[in-house]
């Protein structure tokens, strides 16, 4: 699972994430999404749930939090680009946020 996404995967799996609100990050092979929550406590709860899964899967996001917003960037640093691990974690984050 450490290989870059194939062109076919980009057209199918990545396209589904883009339709769900993820965006390609300018200047890198990475995807980014900002989640909005009711308040700071809900945002932090999301980050805690996400951290458990990220640690379990040994794939950690780049993220930031400002009050009720959490911005997440996913890329696989070991291959300097997107991999199936990023797609898997993005889907999990959407589920955890209630954005599915």
N, C-alpha and C positions, 0 to 999 in steps of 0.2 A: 504494500500500500504506500510505498514511498515514492512512487513514480508520479511525474507530472500528469495532469489530466490530459487525456487524448483529445483530439479534435472532436471525436464523436461524443465523448463525455461532456465537453464544453457545450455542444449543441443540445444535449438532452438534460443532463443533471444540473449543470450550471445555469442553463436557460430557465429551469424551474425556479431556482433561487432568485434570479434576477426578476422574474415575474412576481416573486413574493416580497420584493422590496430591497433586496440586496443590490449593491451597485459595484461596478468595477472601480477600484481605486486608481486615480490618475498616477501614471508613472511607475506602477508596479503591477505584478501579477498577483493581485490580492482582491478580496471582496470586502465591502464595508456596509454596515447597517447601523442606524440609530434607532434604538427602542425607546419608547416613551411610556412612563408608568404614572400612576396616580400621584405618587409622592416619593420622597427619598427612601423611605422604608421599603416600599415595593421594589424600587430600583436595586437597593442593596440585597434584598431577598433574591431577586433574579440573579445577581452576580454570585451570590453564595451557592445557589443551586447549580449555576453554570460552572463554577469552579470545581465542584465535586465531580461533574462529568469530565471536565477538561483534565483533571488530575487522573481520573480513572483511565482515560484514553491516552494519557501522556501527550496531549496536544493542546497547547495553551494559547489563548487569544491575546492579541494586543487590544486593550480597551481603556476607556476612560468614563468617568461618571461626573456629571454636573446635575445636582439636585435630582430631578425625576427622569433624566436621560442617561442612557448607557450607549456609547458608541463602540462597536466591535469591529475589528479588522482581523481577517483570517488569511493566512498564507502559511506555507510550510517552509520554515527557514532553512531546513537542511537541503532543500532542493531549489530554494529561492523562487518559489512559485506555488501555484495552486495544485493541490492533490486531492485524492478521494477523502483524505482525513478532514480537509476543510469543508467539503460538501457534507460529510457526516456530522461534523460539529455544528455547522450552520443550521442544518435541519433540527438538531437537538435544541439549539438556542431558540429557534422559532417556536418549538413545542413548549419549552420552559417559559417563554414569555407570554404564551397564549396567543401568539400571532399566526397560528396555523390556519 
